Amino acid sequence: MIRRLPIRWRLTLAFALAMAVVLAVVAVFLRQSLAHELDDSVDSALAARADELAVVAGADGRLPGPADRRLSDVGEVVAQVLDARGRVVDASPPTLRAPLLGAEEARRALAAPVRVERVDAPGVDGPARLLARAAAGGARVVVVGASLGDRDEAVAGLTRLLLIAGPLALVAASALGYLVAARALRPVEAMGARAGRISGARTGERLPLPEARDELRRLGETLNALLGRTDAALARERAFVADAGHELRTPVAVLSAEIELALAGERPAGELRAALASAREEVARLERLADDLLVLARLDEDRLPLHRERLEVGELLGSVAARFEPRAAGRGRAVAVAAEPGLAVEGDRVRVEQAVANLVDNALRHGEGRVAVAGRRAAGAVEIAVADEGPGVAPEDAEAVFDRFARGRPADGGGAGLGLAIVRAIARAHGGEARIEGATVVIRLPG
């Protein structure tokens, strides 16, 4: 039930409960302190009265009469002188003839002072406190008593005051707690209202931050950082979609033109075959682009299955190089492989071959001279490097070339600019990384 309450009400309830406990503890402490102080006052007065009477009553056992005011006047104080058997020798007032103490209590008082409380003591209205001690000479007992009515009335008055003031203080404190909670949560409401208006249609919107550098501000900063990353991701996705659409337009337009050409009247067989060959190339380009986009999408979503196995790096690099040797020879270039013996990694053969093939293809498209494919050990990892003899990439562009649809110098045939992006994505899927150093691209995989 409490969990369904708004947080400000839960905070107010918690504050009210804590305040109720504090007020109860303070009330009990005040009541007990007042009762203790009043008891000490009564005891002190009785002790002073008993000391005076013990001296006066020691000689003949008689208390001073009304004319003798040498003794302290302690208000509603009664006094008696008892013998060792507990019988009344003298009393003040004189009408107080019933003994205040029993015989046993009187005998104990001869040895040491005795303090007792009576709910109904003779000569005293209401509860009373009695103090008995031996008189001078040690043959008699002086007993003095005082009413506790004033004490009880004072304690009861304080209790009534606390019962009235306590709930009022609790209500006031709870109202203050509610206002404090509402004010403290106001930045959260502001952030919530702004968050409700944020959509993917506009970027750059952020949550308002409170002035205080507290937990709520840190929460707002964290959420704003999240919005910033979301904006960046949306910008990348929009750019990706736009670039993909742009890449798809060219082969589709070429296909459309070739089909129109083939359908335009009677065309010689040679032209028709040339149109079909061109269309086949564009279809192959579309297939490669679709495959590359699918690989990137699955890698982004961690849905690309990796069938890991032990791969002999030298054999894998030789297999990839063999596929590109005819193409390289047709351009008067060569693909050379050099791998350290016994070099192996755990990985998906299809994907690792795809990454290396993309690098060799990229070197043949955009590079110059011989293409060198090497495998080596490096600080507990395995590095596969593909280099050519061209000028390579400037250091300031070393990261940008791994972006999707990034293009270097125009070359023969227009790739889609996804090759290096796929290389890095495959390397990271295997727990590695990819980097470029001039004309050399390095894939680093766990050894």
N, C-alpha and C positions, 0 to 999 in steps of 0.2 A: 504493500500500500504506500509506504513512504517513498519507495523508488519511483512511483508514478508522479510524485509531486515535482513542481519546477524546482530547479536547483536553488533559487533564491529562497524559496520556502523551506527547503531542507537545511540551508545554511542558517536561516532564522530559527528553525526548530532546534538545531544543534546548539546555537548560541543561547537560546532560551533555557534549554536543559542545563547547559553549563552554568548559566547565571543563577538558575534555581538552586543548583547544588552549592554554589558559592554563597548565595544569600542564606540558605539553610545553615551552612557551617558557621557563617558569621553570626546569625541569630542565636544559635546554640552557644557559641563562644561568649557573646555579650551577656546572655542570660546567666550562664554559669559564672562568668566573671563578676557580675553584679551580686549574685547570691553569695559568692565566696567573699567579696569585699564586705558585704553586710554581716556575714557570719563572723569575719575577723573583727569587725567593729563591736559586735555584741560580746564576743569573747574577751576583747580587750577591756570593755567596760565592766564585765562581770569579774574579771581578774583583779582590776583595780579596786572594785567594791569589796571583794572577798579579802584582799590584803588589808584594807583599812579595818574591816570588821573583825578580822582575826586578831588584830592588836587590841582593839577596844574591848572585845568580848572575852579576851583571855583571862582577865582577872576574876571577874565575878559571873561571867556568863550572861551579862545583860547587854542588850543593844542600846545605843544612845536614843534618848527620847526625842520628841518633836522640838524641844527647846534647844537641843544640842545639834548644831548644824556644822560641826567640824568635818563631817564626812561628805564625800562626793554625792551629788544627787544625780541618779542615773535614770530618771524618768520612771517608767513602770517597772521598778525593781522591788522584789520581795526578798526578805531575809529571815533566816531562822538560825538559832543556835540549838544543836542537838547534842545529847549526851552520847556515850559510847553505845547505848542500847537503841538509839534512834528516837528517844523521847524528846519532845519539844521543851527546851529550857526557856527560850524567849523567842519572840517573833516580831517582825515589822511588816505589815501592821499588826498590832497586838491581837486582832481577831483571827489571825492566821494560826490556828491551833493544830490543824492536821499536818503531820510531818510531810515535808517535801521529798524525803528519801526514806527508803526502807532500812531496816536494821542492818542488813548485810551491806548495803551501799554505804551506810554510815561508818561501819567498821573499816571498809576499804578506804574511805576518805581520810581516816586517821593516819593511814600509811602513806597515801599519795593522793593528789588532787583527782577528783572524779568529775567528768562532764557527761551529762545525760540530757536527752530531750524527752519532753512529755507532750503527748497530744492534748491532754487536759490536766493541767497542774493546779492545785489549790491556790486560790488568790490571784490567778492569772487568767485573763480572757484568751482563749485559744491556745495554740501550741506555745511551749515555753522551753527555754534552755536553762539548765541548772548547772552550777559549779559549786562543788563542795571541797573544803580543805580543812585541815586541822587548825584549830585556834591556838593562840600562844599558850604554851604549857602542854599541849597535846592531849588534854583530857576531853575536849569538846570538839564538835564539828560545826563550822560556819557554812551555811548553805545560802547562796544567793541565786535568784532566778529572774529572768527577764522575758517578756512576751516577744514572740517572733512574728506577731501580726503585722507590724510595720514592715519587717523584711519581706514577708510574703506578699503584702500589698504592693510594695515597690517592684518586686519581681513580676507579679501579675500585671502591673501597669506597663512594664517594659514589654512583656509578652504580648499584650494587646496592641501596643504601638507597633511591634514588629509584624504582627499578623495583619495590620492595616497597611503599614508602609512597605512590607516585603512584596506583596502582590502588585502594588502600584509601581514599585521599582522594577519588578520583573516585566510588567507590561511596557513601561517606558524603555527599558533596556532592549526588549524584543523589537519594539518599533524602531529603535535606533539601529539594531542589528539588521532589520529588514532594509532600512534606507542605505546602510553601508553596503550590504550585499547587492542591492540594486545598482548602486553607484559603481561598485567594483565590477559588476557584470555588464555595465553599459558599453565598454569597448567591445565585448563579445557580441552584443546585439548589433553594434555598428558593423563589425566584421561580417556577421551573418547576413545583415541586410545587403552589404556590398557584394558578398559572395553570391547571393541570390540573383544579382543583376549581371554577374560575369558570365559570358558565354564565349563559344569559340568564334563567334562572328567578328569580335574585336580583340585585338591583342594589346598587351601593355597595361591592362588594368590590374590594380593591386589593392589589397585590403588596407584600410586605415589602421595606423598604429597608435596605441596610447602613448602619452608623453612619458609616463613612468617607465623606467627600464626594469620591468618586472617579468614574471613568468608569462603574462599575457602578451607583452611586447615580443618576447622571444618566440612565443607560439605564432604571432602574426608574422614575424620575420621568417620563420620556417615555412609558413604557408605561402608567403610572397615568393620565397625562393622556389617552392614547388610550382607556383604559377609561372615563374620565369622559365623553369625547365619545361613546363607544359607548352608555353608559348614557343619555345625553341623547337620542341618536338613537332608542334603543329606547323611551324614554318618549314621545317625539314620535310614533313609529309606533303605539304602543299607544293613545295618545290619539286619533290619527288614525282608527284602526280603530274605537275606541269611538264617536267622534263620527260617523263614517260610518254605523255601525250604527244610531245614534240617528236620524240624518237619514233613513235608509231606512225605519225603522219607521213614521214618520208617513204617508208616501204609501202604503205597503203596507197599513197599517191602514185608511186611507180607502178605498182600492180594494176591500179585502175587505168593508168595510161597505156600499159602494155596490152591490157584486155581490150581497151577501146581501139588500139591500133590493129589488133588481130581481128576485131569484128568489123573494121571499116572496109567494106567492099571485099573484092577478091585480092588476096595478098599472095605473093609468091611463097612457096614452101620454105625457102630459106629464111625469109623475114619472119614467118610464123614460128619457125624453130628458134630463131634468135629471140623473139618476144617471149616464148615459153621458157627459154633458158634464163632470161632476165627475171621473169616472174618467179622461176624456181629459186634463184638467188635471193630475191626479196622475201620469199616464203621462209627460206632457211634463216634469213636475218631475223624475221619475226619470231621464228621458233627459238632462236638463241636468246633474243630479248625476253621472250615470255619465260624461258627457263631461268634466265638470270634473275628476273624479277621474283619468280617463285622461290628461288633459293634464298634471296635476300629477305623476303617476307617470312619464310620459315625460320631463318636464323634470328631475325628480330624477335620472333615469338617463341624461341627456344623449342620449336616443333620439328626441326630438321633432325631426323634420326641419324646417329653416328654409329656405324658398325665397326667398333675398334678391333684392331688386330695388330700383330707385330709386323712392321713394314721394314724391309731392307731398303735403306735409302738409296744405295747405289743402283740397285735393280730398278727401283721406281723411277729415278731420274733418267736412267737409260731408256726405259720404256717411253717416257714422255718425249725425250729428245728424238727417238726414232720416228715418232709421228710427224715431227716438224722438219726432218732432214730433207725430204723432197721439196718442200716449200722453200726452205732456206737455200738449197742448191739452185733452184730456179731463179733466185735473186743474186746468185754469186756469193752467198754467205754460208756460214757453217755454224753448227751447234755442237759445242764441246762439253763433255761431262767429266767431272772430277769429284770423286767422293771418297772419303776416308774409309778404309776397310772395316767391316764389322759394325758400321754405323746403322742404328735402327731406332725407330720410334713406335709408339702405340698410337694408332689413328685409323681413321676411315680412309681406305685406299682410294675410293672414288673421289672423295672430297679433296684429299691432299693432292691427288693427280690433277684435279680440276684447278686448284690454286697454282700449282707449278705450270700447268699448261697455259693459264691466263698470263703468267709472267713471261713465258717464252713467246707467246703470241704478241704480247705488248711490245717486247723487245724487237720482234721482227717487223711490227707495224711502224713503230715510232723511233726505233734505235738505228744504229749503224754498225757495220763491221761484224765481227764474230760474236756470237752469243755464248757466254760461258755459264754453265750450270754446275754449281758446286755444293757439296754437302760436307759439313765439318762440325766438330764438337766445340762448344763454347760455354764454359762456366756451368756445367751440369745440364746443359740443354743441347739441342741439335738445331743448327742453322742451315737453311737451304737458301743459297744466294743465286740470283739470276742477274747477270750483268751483260752490257753491250759496250761498244766503243763510241757511243754517241755522247753528246754534251751532258745528257742527264737532266735532272730537275734542280732548279735553284733551291738553296736551303730554305728560303722563305715560303716556298710552295710545297715543302716536303709533306705537310699534313693535308693540304688542300687536294692533292692528287688522289687521296683515298676517299674523297667524297663521291657520292653517287652522281653519275653523269658528268664527272670531271673529265676534261679533255686536255691533252697536251698539244703538241704541234700537230697540225693536220697531216695525215699520212694517207696510206693507200686505202682507203676503204672504209673509212668511217665506222669504228666501233661505237657502241652506245655509251662508253664511259663508265661501265659497271665492273670491268675486269678487276681493278685494284680494290674496289669496294668489296667485291666477293672474296678476294684474297685475304684481306684483313678480317672479314667476318668469319671465314673458315678457320683462320689461325686462332682467333679468340674463342671460337666454339671448341677448339682443342685445348684451351687453356694457355695459348701462346699469344704472339703479337707479330705484327708486320711493320716494317719501316723501310724508308727509301733513303739511300745515300748517294746522291749524284745520279749515276746511271746504273746503280746496283740496288735491287730490291731484295730484302732479306726477310725470310719467314723463320721465326724462332718458335720451336715446339719443345714441350717438356721431353727430356731424354728418358 
